[in-house]
């Protein structure tokens, strides 16, 4: 196993087991709390937060009791996100005129500002820049961190609207977007972020407004360009952004090295907690869904499917990494395969983080994804190519999974010759079309843009590694942006006009087309009457349907991307083990 002892493997497996055991134990209490928030029930935080919530409604003139149909909800969502994009875009290009810029960073170029603004508004947080050398403290806080909250809350609001569509009968309204956004931020994201930020500070994550520090090295380093005698240490308000970056499944790092940087992720404990924060809300939302539709078994069934998918890919990536690279082993190099990984976290901590962040559509990384073995990299890539349903971004992962549920129910209904139903609602042509759009939009965008990049000089000139790995770099880039993940194979030079525009386009289409389709489906389902289950109703909470749903997800992903994966990571793996 390329240097990993049986004890080390056993410890890694124990870490994985503890991680998922704690997660499963917290799904119900956290999910139940969120269901109370969205159903307007009193929580233990209500005495503290409710006055703030009411003050915000008075200040903004929002009537929180007035509910919206799907068109009003969608328009409000798009308008709010467009305003957020404009504000962030202006902050980026004019940051040199704004306060809290001790390093006097210049404004972003227009293409990079467009790409970055789109990235953070869509909850993608794809970064074609290095934060410590490009973004001021004001930009990091007032621009990027604010959108970390708002983009996450947007995804949660859309999910809640879909849940209301499934649970309501003969209704036209699916909730109030402004109220859902406010509740998501005040009652869920903000309290958890405060707790997480305090924990990170206690572990050594920095939080300050100091100028960068210049320190003398204990021993000068001699290079071809001269002798290096000092190093510049970046400072900044990191812990506050780190917390919401993870909890909101955003992923945008304060530093270019992201969660591999010791100022963002100092030790194995913070590494474990950071990975856990990424998955906590998306996992708990499955119980919130079950509670709000009146059948928690439905939420647990979806949770099991998501968990099984994630664990399978975790196992594949872990085995691939501990198996190692024969080309390096044949050179006489011993020890575990740690290329691109932090020795602080080891193979287990690195693989756990990289699997969770790509499965949950976060994009925070503690490992150079470009350095993973071909199958290890393909594992992370496939988690995104499966439309980010294990567990996906906050809100967006579950509403995409529900689209797959609708597709699975529809196909099963056709197979047994009955009208497809889900939670007492008939699934007809309109719902099926919206589910297909939700599930397949990102895949179509990925394949089209990858093809364009591979046949144009602008696309191929940014590849640093030729051959099959270069194809993987491009495929990964569009998989990450179209599915609003944000992680990257670092071998691709993405800060070019071509990639700033194409990845920006991928992020916009991948975020808003499915979101609108989900709201259309929510509005359509809300108007339907409830049909009580009978002997011919397909039980969607039992093991048979869980297996069927799993099969539908895997088949769709495998058939859509089989050719691209075969020419990329599969070929690279054959070359590596064939010694060519």
Secondary structure, DSSP 8 states (H G I E B T S, - for coil): -TT--HHHHHHHHHHHHHHHHHHHHHHHHHHHHHHHHHTT---TTHHHHHHHHHHHHHHHT--TT----HHHHHHHHHHHHHHHHHHHHHHHHTGGGSSS-TT------HHHHHHHHHHHHTT----SS-GGGT--HHIIIIIIIHHHHHHHHHHHHHHHHHHHHHH-SS-S----HHHHHHHIIIIIIHHHHHHHHHHHHHHT--B-----EEEEEEEEEEETTEEEEEEEE---BHHHHHHHHHHTT----SSTTGGGSTTT--SHHHHHHHHHHHHHHHHHHHHHHHHHTT-HHHHHHHHHHHHHHHHHHHHHHHHHHHH--HHHHTTT--S---TTS-TTTHHHHHHHHHHHHHHTT----SS-GGGS-HHHHHHHHHHHHTTS-SS-STTHHHHHHHHHHHHHHHHHHHHHTS--EETTEE--HHHHHHHHHHHHHHHHHHHHHHHHHHTSHHHHTTBSS-THHHHHHHHHHHHHHHTT-----TTB---SHHHHHHHHHHHHHHHHHHHHHHHHHHHHHHTS------TTS--TTSHHHHHHHHHHHHHHHHHHHHHHHIIIIIHHHHHHHHT-
